[in-house]
């Protein structure tokens, strides 16, 4: 027979590897950025409902191409951006649910939302390959990969509580003659059994439950602060490494921009677009 049924909280894993944290950070960055963009569009549409707003667009031969599902025209555009804001916000909340069906639907909506942004940026970069569009398309591809990784990770989440069944050992069973004395000793010495048997008063039981809840809250807060500290300490070398790697790239880009500016100015001066000023020295 089962002697006890215990509830044991599973030990949480430590912070993952740097790619794991970067992927989740990219997914949350895209969520926050897209919600902020939709909020800005909604506020602008409230000010001018009949106007047209496009989050991304490109021009080719005098024709303007707007991003699909990210261009908002007239009053229907206001309804569109409000619907998108409600759906994406609900999907973000449902992605944190403990129900598998809700969580999977929410992750599917977020993947489709990220795919819409990525395909639009790739399409517009092909039409008008400017510096900003060419840089935004690969960045959005990385954010889409982070969103997919977050969805794959949360597709099937393990339960946070494990139920452990303990079976008694035959050698640990007491003798038949000692059953009464064993039960009386357990009732007199165990607070839980005293509460079940009715020997513990109601105020004592309430105080005991309150102490237990306070201790659980303290342990939860300490574990949360410790986890936040580990994540912060682990992020410092990542930021330093990224800064060290980006320093030569930024320096080379600055030198290239300065050289390009100088060549452009010399070319325009040669073509007489920019008049050159000659200084004359007094005799």
SULHUWO-V568269 format. One record per helix or strand. SS is the DSSP state (hx for helix, st for strand). FROM is the first residue (numbers start at 1). LEN is the number of residues. Records with the same first field share a line. If there is no record, write none. Layout:
# SULHUWO-V568269
SS: FROM-LEN, FROM-LEN
This chain:
# SULHUWO-V568269
st: 2-8, 52-3, 57-4, 63-4, 71-3, 161-7
hx: 18-30, 74-21, 100-28, 131-23, 170-3, 179-11, 191-7, 202-69
